Amino acid sequence: MAVNRRLFIHILIAVLSWALFGYYWSLVAQRRVTPSTIHAIQILLILVLLIWGVTALWIQHNRRRFANRPDRRQRRRSSAPLPDHDQIGQAIVIAEPGEIAGALCVEVHVDEATRTKSFRVVDPSSDEGRGS
């Protein structure tokens, strides 16, 4: 209900703004065209074209700059294989290797007696995921 009301208010504001814009253009259209009016229109046209051109060049620059990068809107996949041991020689045990990469919350347990480090996916809304 709130979304429909908000949408209605946005549409109403847009319609009233366009009506006000049209009213002011009708006032301008009733005036006599003078050389200074033509000069002002030329300046406005040059500015609009300049802004459009700079924007187009900026878009082209960004497309070239980011052409070879992966899409940030998609999940990135790890291409490196998971190691068997960490940097200090502890064995790494992963319960669900396929789920670790996309998990929101991963619990890491280090067992000093067996020198193993284990990883498992936990639900972030559970007590385990909150660190309780």
C-alpha positions in Angstrom: 0.0 0.0 0.0 2.8 2.4 0.9 4.6 1.6 -2.4 1.5 2.5 -4.4 1.0 5.7 -2.5 4.6 6.6 -3.0 4.5 5.8 -6.7 1.3 7.9 -7.0 3.1 10.9 -5.3 6.1 10.5 -7.6 3.9 10.4 -10.7 1.9 13.4 -9.5 5.0 15.4 -8.9 6.4 14.5 -12.3 3.2 15.5 -14.1 2.9 18.8 -12.2 6.5 19.5 -13.0 6.0 18.9 -16.7 2.9 21.1 -16.6 4.9 23.9 -15.0 7.6 23.4 -17.6 5.0 23.6 -20.4 3.5 26.7 -19.0 6.8 28.5 -18.8 7.6 27.5 -22.4 4.3 28.9 -23.5 5.3 32.2 -21.9 8.6 32.1 -23.7 6.9 31.3 -27.0 4.7 34.4 -26.8 7.7 36.7 -26.7 9.2 38.2 -29.8 12.4 36.6 -31.0 15.3 39.0 -30.9 19.0 38.6 -31.9 19.9 38.2 -28.2 17.3 35.4 -27.9 18.9 33.6 -30.8 22.3 34.1 -29.3 21.2 32.6 -26.0 19.6 29.6 -27.7 22.9 29.1 -29.6 24.9 29.1 -26.4 22.5 26.7 -24.7 22.7 24.4 -27.8 26.5 24.5 -27.7 26.5 23.7 -23.9 24.0 20.8 -24.4 26.1 19.3 -27.2 29.3 19.8 -25.2 27.9 18.0 -22.1 26.6 15.2 -24.3 30.0 14.8 -26.0 31.9 14.8 -22.8 29.5 12.2 -21.3 29.9 10.0 -24.4 33.7 10.2 -24.2 33.6 9.4 -20.5 31.4 6.3 -21.1 33.7 5.2 -23.9 36.7 5.7 -21.7 35.2 3.6 -18.9 34.1 0.8 -21.3 37.7 0.6 -22.6 39.2 0.7 -19.1 37.0 -2.0 -17.7 36.6 -4.2 -20.9 38.9 -7.0 -19.6 37.7 -7.1 -16.0 35.0 -9.5 -14.8 31.5 -8.3 -14.3 31.2 -7.0 -10.7 27.5 -8.0 -10.5 28.2 -11.7 -10.8 29.7 -13.9 -8.2 33.4 -14.5 -8.7 34.8 -18.1 -8.7 38.1 -19.1 -7.2 40.3 -20.6 -9.8 43.1 -21.7 -7.5 42.7 -25.2 -6.0 42.3 -25.5 -2.3 45.6 -26.5 -0.6 46.0 -29.6 1.6 48.1 -27.7 4.2 48.3 -24.1 5.4 51.4 -22.0 5.7 52.4 -23.4 9.1 51.9 -27.0 8.1 48.4 -27.7 9.5 46.2 -30.1 7.5 43.2 -28.3 6.1 39.8 -30.2 6.3 36.8 -28.7 4.4 33.4 -30.3 5.1 31.7 -29.0 1.9 34.3 -27.7 -0.5 31.7 -26.5 -3.1 29.7 -24.5 -0.6 32.6 -22.7 1.1 33.2 -20.4 -1.9 29.7 -18.9 -1.8 29.0 -19.1 1.9 28.1 -16.0 3.9 29.5 -17.4 7.2 32.3 -20.0 7.6 33.3 -21.5 10.9 37.1 -22.2 11.3 38.2 -24.7 14.0 41.8 -25.3 14.8 42.7 -28.5 16.6 46.2 -28.2 18.0 46.3 -31.8 19.1 45.9 -33.2 15.6 47.3 -30.0 13.9 44.3 -29.7 11.7 42.3 -26.7 10.6 38.7 -27.5 9.6 36.2 -25.2 7.8 32.4 -25.6 7.7 29.5 -23.5 6.5 27.2 -22.2 9.2 23.9 -20.2 9.1 24.7 -16.5 10.0 21.3 -16.2 11.8 22.1 -19.2 14.1 23.9 -19.0 17.4 26.9 -20.6 15.8 27.0 -17.9 13.0 26.8 -15.1 15.5 29.7 -16.4 17.5 27.7 -17.1 20.6 
